[in-house]
Amino acid sequence: MDLSGTLMEALGIQIKEVSDEGVTATMPVDGRTRQPFGILHGGASVALAETAASIGAYHFIDQDNEICVGLEINANHLKAKKDGMVTARAVPFHRGRTTMVWDIRITDEEEQLICISRCTMAVVKKK
């Protein structure tokens, strides 16, 4: 999968692990991901969460005949983060034929919870 020119590249998101149990991804908290007040932008956290869920859904689909796209996402931002690295762990709640629901928890280096999110992915046939 070529990531050049994608949001993942722009935000520095890296996929660390993909398995049937879930996905682990990291993202730096730096000038690319901070909001104007100097803390992690909520939109960057949501982008990390949806990326982890998308990679997880992609792992389970028939990649030759299907694609997966975000259908709905929500997030609660629980703690501010000024710098360093955050890690998202996405775990499937529901793996259906046409939708998947993922639980994503974003933590900092000390395992403190920064954001919780739930993302619903749609599985659609390629055209």
Order of alpha helices (4+ residues) and beta strands (2+ residues): alpha-beta-beta-alpha-beta-beta-beta-beta
